[in-house]
Amino acid sequence: MNSLINIVPGKIPIKLINVLNPINIKPLKSSKFSNNYNLNDLKCHYKNYSINSKSINFSQTRNFGNSSFNNLKNNSNDYGKVISVCDGIARVSGLNNVKSEELVEFESGVQGMALNLEKDEVGIVIFNNEQSVKEGDSVIRTKRIVDVPVGKELLGRIVDSLGNPIDGKGPINMKKAKRQRTIVKAPGIIERQSVKEPLYTGIKCIDSMIPIGRGQRELIIGDRQTGKTAIALDCILNQKRLNDERDDSKKVYCIYVSIGQKRSTLAQFVEILEQNDALKYCTVVAATASESASLQYLAPYAGCTMGEYYRDNGMHALIIYDDLTKHSIAYREMSLLLRRPPGREAYPLLERSGKMDDKYGGGSLTALPIVETLGGDVSAYIPTNIISITDGQIFLEPNLFYKGNRPAINIGLSVSRIGGAAQSKAMRQVAGSLKLFLAQYREIAAFTQFGSDLDASTQHILNRGARLTELLKQYQYNPLPEELQVIVLYAGVNGYTDNIEVKDVLLYEKELEKFITKNFPDMYKILRNEKKISEETDGFLKEILELFTDFFINSVYK
């Protein structure tokens, strides 16, 4: 990196940086200096330096005068000096023409981003290796707003917040990849359309009662160690079926943004993706706990920009922010160090997700932000703000988790504001009354703890409710296709599990899948193609379930 000569009357000029050949300059006499200085001692290294396409001819430096000094001083529009460095923030004089969020480069090669544009100085956040930046170092503009590479070349890769690969698989092919700015304006109202196309997570509880649509923003919220990341991971794994198809319009590309997580946790996450052959349609953006606050702040914007590439080109993408609580802490830290009030940065970030109108390609970007609560307090500052922005929330409860109800989703506090618009007709037919029935079951179950005399209808609700609750449990890394979910829920809602012991309900589900796959595989095709349960399909389904239920009871209990 180059640097200008800084000339101060009465002092030897400061060294030039990163140049090639040593040159000798003759002794200089000037009325501005009290003594003659032999500039041979300076041992400058020489290379033409260019700012604004104007080269400095170093032969002219033999005659320093007011005009030459003023010319160099005028270049402070693109050049600056570090006044102070502290806690990842550099305060720089000069850089008069620098833009907000512009990338700058320090003398040591470290990069930073200009955030505070003040009258006499610029506040710059340093991305990494803060120790190499010292007071008095030179800073130059790159004339580039912070951007990252985007495109399908990033699939299967792990990158940092600036889009640099960190997985050891070599550089990204920039001949095919493009670069886009990380912080841009969200699409307007005219460019969008309502969310109506389902995005299946493969989790029965979510797809039936808290449906997510393509272009929706659904918050996953809960205390630590309640399975928030596990839900997001299952959602990524469930997209494998669509991404293995040839139809590009159905594919969902995934971006996972890790903010402030441990490196070991991230490595475990990536390993699971690789084991399930899911990394090939994913991009992982990593800003781990060991990274600076500035990189943690930038990570979700970088991931969102990568997802917008698919959205703006008529494709579909899913982005997971894990988690925005740590992002808000990083932004708060930066804001306080820059002496500026922390803003509500989640607004522009989450507004960039959505379903585009067909005139604009019809692509979508679905967001699953994750927020960690303390003691189940959803009324705290960060949770309430993000709940107000998103189109619904999935609330995870520690008590349910410890009881073995996994995923530990509290159906009463969880909601999807898109509702049935993001479900197929078949799913609406079987799950329409499910949420209401389970709410009724929980109310009666809590009440009957204090009494034992129950009528037949109440006992019926308790028996079926217990089996439906068990049926909604699901093993991790085992997402189910939509058509299988419809069959399983149909069996539970219509009472085919009423005579099954509660402890055997999940075994019933597992054996039912094997039975239909082996004997009636056409049922999956019918539900997949028709997207509804017609009268003919309903009769066929009842025959299959009656046959299997009798077989299961005779096999297990007799």
C-alpha positions in Angstrom: 0.0 0.0 0.0 1.3 3.5 -0.9 1.5 6.6 1.2 2.1 10.2 0.5 5.1 12.2 1.8 4.0 14.2 4.8 6.2 17.4 4.8 6.4 19.5 8.0 8.7 22.6 8.0 11.8 21.9 9.9 11.5 18.1 9.8 12.7 15.3 7.6 9.8 14.0 5.4 8.2 10.8 6.6 9.1 7.6 4.6 7.3 6.4 1.6 5.6 3.0 1.9 5.7 -0.1 -0.4 7.9 1.1 -3.3 10.5 -0.5 -5.4 13.9 1.1 -6.0 16.0 3.3 -3.6 16.7 6.7 -5.0 19.1 9.4 -3.9 17.9 12.9 -3.5 20.3 15.8 -3.5 20.7 18.0 -0.4 18.0 20.6 -0.3 18.2 24.3 0.6 15.0 26.1 1.4 14.1 29.3 3.3 11.4 27.2 5.0 14.1 25.1 6.8 16.5 26.3 9.4 19.2 23.8 8.3 20.3 21.8 5.2 19.2 18.1 5.3 20.8 15.3 3.4 17.9 13.3 2.2 20.1 10.4 1.3 19.6 9.2 4.8 15.9 8.8 4.0 16.4 5.8 1.7 13.0 6.1 0.1 11.7 3.3 -2.1 10.1 4.5 -5.3 6.9 3.7 -7.2 4.5 6.1 -9.0 1.6 6.8 -6.6 -1.7 7.6 -8.1 -4.8 9.3 -6.6 -7.7 10.3 -8.7 -5.7 9.2 -11.8 -3.1 11.9 -11.1 0.5 10.6 -10.7 3.0 12.2 -8.4 6.3 12.8 -10.2 8.9 12.2 -7.5 11.5 14.3 -9.5 9.4 17.3 -8.5 10.0 16.6 -4.8 13.5 18.0 -5.1 12.1 21.5 -4.9 9.7 21.6 -2.0 7.7 24.8 -1.8 4.4 26.1 -0.8 2.7 24.9 -4.1 4.0 21.3 -3.8 3.0 21.1 -0.1 -0.5 22.4 -0.8 -0.9 19.9 -3.7 -0.2 17.1 -1.3 -2.4 18.6 1.4 -5.3 18.8 -1.1 -5.1 15.0 -1.5 -6.4 14.6 2.1 -9.8 14.0 0.4 -8.6 10.4 -0.3 -5.9 10.1 2.3 -5.8 10.3 6.1 -3.8 9.7 9.2 -4.7 7.7 12.3 -5.2 9.9 15.3 -6.0 7.2 17.8 -6.9 3.5 18.0 -8.9 1.9 20.8 -11.1 -1.2 21.0 -11.3 -1.8 17.3 -12.2 1.8 16.5 -9.7 4.1 14.6 -10.2 7.8 14.5 -8.7 9.3 11.4 -8.1 12.9 10.2 -8.4 13.6 6.5 -10.4 11.3 4.2 -12.7 14.3 3.4 -14.4 12.6 0.5 -15.0 9.2 2.2 -18.5 7.9 2.1 -20.5 6.2 4.8 -19.9 2.4 4.9 -17.0 2.8 2.5 -14.1 0.3 2.7 -10.8 1.9 3.7 -7.3 0.4 3.9 -4.7 1.0 6.5 -0.9 1.1 6.0 -0.5 -2.4 7.4 -3.0 -3.8 4.8 -5.8 -4.2 7.4 -9.3 -3.1 6.2 -12.0 -1.2 7.9 -15.3 0.5 7.3 -16.1 4.2 7.7 -19.2 4.7 9.9 -18.9 8.0 11.7 -18.4 11.0 9.3 -17.7 14.0 11.6 -16.5 17.5 10.8 -12.8 17.0 11.8 -12.4 13.2 11.8 -13.8 9.9 10.6 -14.7 7.0 12.9 -13.6 3.7 11.3 -14.3 0.2 12.6 -11.4 -2.1 12.0 -12.3 -5.6 10.7 -9.5 -7.6 12.1 -5.9 -7.5 13.4 -6.4 -4.3 15.3 -2.9 -4.6 16.9 -1.2 -3.8 13.5 -2.9 -0.4 13.3 -0.9 2.3 15.1 -1.3 6.0 15.7 0.2 8.0 12.8 -0.4 5.2 10.2 -1.7 6.2 6.8 -5.2 5.4 5.6 -6.5 5.5 2.0 -9.9 5.2 0.4 -10.7 2.2 -1.7 -13.7 4.1 -3.3 -15.7 0.9 -2.7 -18.8 0.5 -0.5 -18.5 -2.7 1.5 -19.6 -5.6 -0.8 -19.4 -9.4 -1.0 -19.3 -12.0 -3.8 -22.7 -13.5 -4.7 -23.8 -16.4 -6.9 -24.0 -20.1 -7.1 -20.2 -20.3 -6.9 -20.6 -19.8 -3.1 -22.7 -23.0 -2.7 -20.9 -25.5 -0.5 -18.5 -22.9 0.8 -17.8 -21.3 4.2 -17.0 -17.6 4.1 -16.3 -14.8 6.5 -18.3 -11.6 6.7 -16.4 -10.1 3.8 -17.0 -13.1 1.5 -13.5 -14.5 1.9 -13.4 -18.3 1.9 -12.2 -19.8 5.2 -12.8 -23.5 4.5 -9.5 -24.3 2.8 -11.0 -25.2 -0.5 -9.3 -22.4 -2.5 -10.5 -19.1 -3.8 -14.0 -18.4 -5.2 -14.2 -18.2 -9.0 -14.8 -14.5 -9.4 -15.1 -14.8 -13.2 -18.6 -16.3 -12.6 -19.4 -14.7 -9.2 -20.6 -11.1 -8.9 -20.1 -8.5 -6.2 -23.0 -6.7 -4.5 -23.2 -4.1 -1.8 -24.1 -5.5 1.7 -26.3 -2.7 2.9 -29.0 -1.8 0.4 -32.6 -0.6 0.4 -35.3 -3.2 0.9 -37.7 -3.9 -2.1 -40.8 -1.6 -2.2 -44.4 -2.5 -1.9 -45.0 -2.6 -5.7 -42.2 -5.1 -6.2 -43.7 -7.6 -3.7 -46.6 -10.0 -3.6 -48.4 -11.8 -0.8 -46.9 -14.9 0.7 -48.8 -17.9 -0.6 -46.3 -20.7 -1.5 -45.4 -23.1 1.4 -41.9 -23.7 2.5 -41.9 -27.0 4.4 -39.6 -27.5 7.3 -40.2 -31.2 7.6 -41.3 -30.7 11.2 -44.9 -31.9 11.8 -45.6 -29.4 14.5 -44.5 -26.4 12.5 -45.9 -27.4 9.0 -49.3 -28.3 10.5 -50.0 -25.5 13.0 -47.3 -22.7 12.4 -46.9 -22.9 8.6 -44.1 -20.9 7.0 -44.4 -19.6 3.4 -41.7 -18.6 0.9 -40.9 -15.0 1.6 -42.0 -15.0 5.2 -40.0 -13.9 8.3 -40.6 -16.4 11.1 -38.8 -15.8 14.4 -37.5 -18.8 16.4 -37.3 -17.6 20.0 -36.4 -19.4 23.3 -33.9 -19.8 26.1 -30.5 -21.3 25.4 -30.3 -25.1 24.9 -33.9 -25.5 23.9 -33.4 -26.6 20.3 -33.5 -23.4 18.2 -30.6 -24.2 15.9 -31.9 -27.8 15.7 -35.1 -26.6 14.1 -33.2 -24.4 11.7 -30.9 -27.3 10.8 -33.9 -29.7 10.1 -35.4 -27.0 7.9 -32.2 -26.9 5.8 -32.0 -30.7 5.6 -35.7 -30.9 4.5 -34.8 -28.8 1.4 -32.6 -31.6 0.0 -35.6 -33.3 -1.7 -36.4 -30.2 -3.6 -32.8 -29.4 -4.5 -32.2 -32.9 -5.8 -35.0 -32.3 -8.4 -34.3 -30.9 -11.9 -36.9 -28.2 -11.6 -35.0 -25.1 -10.6 -38.2 -23.2 -9.8 -38.8 -25.5 -6.8 -35.2 -25.4 -5.4 -34.5 -23.6 -2.2 -30.9 -22.5 -1.6 -29.9 -22.0 2.0 -27.7 -19.5 3.7 -26.7 -20.0 7.4 -25.3 -17.0 9.2 -23.4 -17.8 12.4 -23.1 -14.8 14.6 -21.0 -15.0 17.8 -21.1 -18.8 18.0 -18.3 -21.0 19.2 -16.1 -22.4 16.4 -16.7 -25.9 17.7 -20.4 -25.5 17.5 -20.1 -24.2 13.9 -17.8 -27.1 12.9 -20.4 -29.6 14.3 -23.1 -27.8 12.3 -21.2 -28.0 9.1 -20.3 -31.7 9.7 -24.0 -32.6 10.0 -24.6 -30.8 6.7 -21.8 -32.7 5.0 -23.0 -36.1 6.4 -26.5 -35.5 5.0 -25.2 -34.2 1.7 -26.8 -30.8 2.3 -23.8 -28.5 2.1 -23.9 -28.6 -1.7 -26.9 -26.2 -1.7 -25.8 -24.1 1.3 -23.5 -21.2 2.0 -22.3 -20.7 5.6 -21.3 -17.2 6.6 -19.3 -17.3 9.8 -18.5 -14.5 12.3 -17.6 -16.6 15.4 -17.2 -15.4 19.0 -13.4 -14.8 18.4 -14.1 -12.3 15.6 -14.3 -8.6 16.1 -17.7 -6.9 16.8 -17.5 -5.2 13.4 -17.4 -8.6 11.6 -20.2 -9.9 13.7 -22.2 -6.8 12.9 -21.6 -7.2 9.1 -22.2 -11.0 8.9 -26.1 -10.9 8.6 -25.9 -8.2 6.0 -23.4 -10.2 4.0 -25.6 -13.4 4.2 -28.7 -11.4 3.2 -26.9 -10.0 0.2 -26.0 -13.5 -0.9 -29.7 -14.6 -0.5 -30.9 -11.5 -2.5 -29.0 -12.8 -5.5 -31.4 -15.8 -5.7 -34.4 -13.6 -4.9 -33.7 -11.1 -7.6 -33.0 -13.8 -10.2 -36.4 -15.6 -9.9 -35.1 -18.3 -7.5 -35.9 -19.1 -3.9 -33.6 -18.9 -0.8 -33.8 -19.5 2.9 -31.6 -17.5 5.3 -31.1 -18.3 9.0 -29.6 -15.7 11.3 -28.2 -17.5 14.4 -28.6 -15.4 16.3 -29.7 -11.7 16.3 -29.3 -11.3 20.0 -25.5 -11.5 19.6 -25.8 -9.3 16.5 -27.5 -6.6 18.6 -24.8 -6.9 21.3 -22.1 -6.4 18.7 -23.9 -3.4 17.2 -24.4 -1.9 20.6 -20.7 -2.3 21.4 -19.7 -0.6 18.1 -22.2 2.2 18.6 -21.0 3.0 22.1 -17.4 3.0 21.1 -18.3 5.3 18.2 -20.2 7.5 20.6 -23.5 7.2 18.7 -26.9 6.0 19.9 -27.7 2.3 19.1 -30.3 2.1 16.4 -32.9 -0.6 15.6 -30.8 -2.2 12.8 -33.1 -5.2 12.5 -35.7 -3.2 10.6 -33.8 -2.9 7.3 -32.2 -6.3 7.6 -35.5 -8.3 8.0 -37.4 -6.1 5.5 -35.1 -7.3 2.8 -36.9 -10.7 2.9 -40.0 -11.2 0.9 -41.8 -12.7 -2.1 -41.2 -10.8 -5.3 -44.0 -10.0 -7.8 -44.0 -12.1 -11.0 -43.1 -9.0 -13.0 -39.8 -8.9 -11.0 -39.1 -12.6 -11.4 -41.2 -14.1 -8.7 -38.3 -15.1 -6.5 -38.3 -15.2 -2.7 -36.1 -14.8 0.3 -37.4 -16.5 3.5 -35.8 -15.5 6.8 -35.7 -17.5 10.1 -34.1 -15.1 12.6 -33.2 -16.7 16.0 -33.3 -14.8 19.3 -32.2 -16.1 22.6 -34.3 -15.1 25.7 -33.3 -15.1 29.4 -35.7 -17.0 31.6 -38.3 -17.1 29.0 -38.7 -13.3 29.0 -40.3 -12.5 25.7 -41.0 -8.9 26.8 -37.4 -7.8 26.8 -36.2 -5.1 24.4 -34.7 -7.2 21.6 -37.5 -10.0 21.5 -40.4 -7.5 21.5 -38.8 -5.4 18.7 -38.1 -8.5 16.5 -41.5 -10.0 17.2 -43.1 -6.8 16.0 -41.1 -6.9 12.7 -41.6 -10.6 11.8 -44.6 -12.5 10.5 -44.9 -14.8 13.4 -42.8 -16.6 16.0 -42.0 -20.2 17.1 -41.6 -20.1 20.9 -39.5 -22.8 22.5 -40.0 -23.6 26.2 -37.4 -25.2 28.5 -40.0 -27.0 30.6 -41.3 -28.8 27.5 -37.8 -29.6 26.4 -36.9 -31.2 29.8 -40.1 -33.2 29.7 -39.1 -34.8 26.4 -41.5 -32.9 24.2 -39.1 -32.2 21.3 -39.2 -30.0 19.4 -40.2 -28.1 22.6 -42.7 -25.7 20.8 -45.3 -23.9 22.9 -48.3 -24.0 20.6 -50.2 -21.4 22.6 -47.5 -18.7 22.3 -46.4 -19.6 18.8 -48.2 -18.2 15.7 -47.8 -17.7 12.0 -49.5 -14.6 10.7 -49.5 -16.1 7.2 -51.6 -19.0 8.4 -53.3 -21.4 5.9 -52.2 -19.3 2.9 -48.9 -21.0 3.3 -50.3 -24.5 3.3 -51.5 -27.0 0.7 -55.2 -27.9 0.8 -54.4 -31.4 2.0 -52.5 -30.0 5.0 -55.3 -27.6 5.9 -57.8 -30.5 5.7 -56.0 -32.5 8.4 -54.6 -29.8 10.5 -57.4 -27.2 10.5 -58.8 -28.1 13.9 -55.6 -29.6 15.4 -54.3 -26.4 17.1 -57.7 -25.7 18.7 -58.1 -29.3 19.8 -54.7 -29.3 21.5 -55.4 -26.0 23.2 -58.6 -27.5 24.6 -56.7 -30.7 25.7 -54.1 -28.7 27.6 -56.7 -26.7 29.4 -58.6 -29.8 30.4 -55.4 -31.6 31.4 -54.4 -28.8 33.7 -57.9 -28.7 35.3 -58.2 -32.5 35.8 -55.1 -32.5 38.0 -57.3 -31.5 40.9 -60.1 -34.1 40.3 -60.6 -37.6 39.2 -64.4 -37.8 38.2 -64.5 -37.3 34.4 -67.3 -37.8 32.0 -66.8 -39.8 28.8 -66.4 -36.8 26.4 -63.7 -35.3 28.7 -61.9 -38.6 28.9 -62.0 -38.9 25.2 -60.4 -35.5 24.7 -57.7 -36.4 27.2 -56.9 -39.8 25.6 -56.7 -38.4 22.0 -54.9 -35.3 23.1 -52.2 -37.3 24.8 -51.7 -39.4 21.6 -51.7 -36.3 19.3 -49.1 -34.6 21.5 -46.9 -37.8 21.3 -47.5 -37.9 17.5 -46.1 -34.4 17.1 -42.8 -35.4 18.7 -40.0 -35.9 16.3 -36.4 -37.1 16.3 -33.7 -34.6 15.3 -32.3 -34.7 11.8 -35.3 -36.6 10.6 -37.5 -34.2 8.6 -40.6 -35.7 7.0 -42.0 -35.0 3.5 -45.3 -33.2 3.3 -47.3 -36.2 2.0 -46.1 -38.4 4.9 -47.0 -35.7 7.4 -50.5 -35.5 6.0 -51.0 -39.3 6.4 -49.6 -39.4 9.9 -51.7 -36.4 11.1 -54.8 -37.9 9.3 -54.4 -41.0 11.4 -54.1 -39.1 14.6 -57.0 -36.7 14.0 -59.4 -39.4 12.9 -58.7 -41.6 15.9 -56.7 -44.4 14.4 -54.2 -44.1 17.3 -56.8 -44.1 20.1 -56.3 -47.7 20.8 -52.5 -47.4 20.7 -50.5 -47.0 23.9 -49.0 -43.5 24.2 -45.5 -44.9 24.5 -46.0 -46.8 21.1 -47.3 -43.9 19.1 -44.0 -43.0 17.5 -43.4 -46.7 16.7 -46.8 -46.7 15.0 -45.7 -43.7 12.9 -42.4 -45.4 11.9 -44.1 -48.7 11.0 -46.8 -46.9 9.1 -44.2 -45.2 6.9 -42.6 -48.5 6.1 -46.0 -50.1 5.4 -47.2 -47.5 2.9 -43.7 -47.2 1.2 -43.7 -51.0 0.6 -47.3 -51.7 -0.2 -49.0 -48.4 -1.3 -46.3 -46.1 -2.7 -48.9 -44.6 -5.1 -50.5 -42.8 -2.1 -47.5 -40.5 -1.8 -47.7 -39.6 -5.5 -51.5 -39.0 -5.3 -51.1 -36.5 -2.4 -48.0 -34.9 -4.0 -49.8 -34.3 -7.3 -53.3 -33.5 -6.2 -52.3 -31.4 -3.1 -55.7 -32.2 -1.5 -57.6 -35.2 -0.1 -60.5 -35.9 -2.5 -63.4 -38.2 -1.6 -61.8 -41.0 -3.5 -58.4 -40.4 -1.8 -60.1 -40.2 1.6 -61.8 -43.6 1.1 -58.5 -45.1 -0.1 -56.6 -43.6 2.9 -59.2 -45.0 5.4 -58.9 -48.5 4.0 -55.0 -48.4 4.3 -55.1 -47.0 7.9 -57.7 -49.6 9.1 -55.7 -52.4 7.6 -52.4 -51.2 9.1 -53.9 -50.4 12.5 -55.3 -53.9 12.9 -52.0 -55.3 11.8 -50.1 -53.2 14.2 -52.3 -54.0 17.2 -52.2 -57.7 16.5 -48.4 -57.6 16.1 -47.6 -55.5 19.2 -50.2 -56.3 21.7 -51.2 -60.0 21.0 
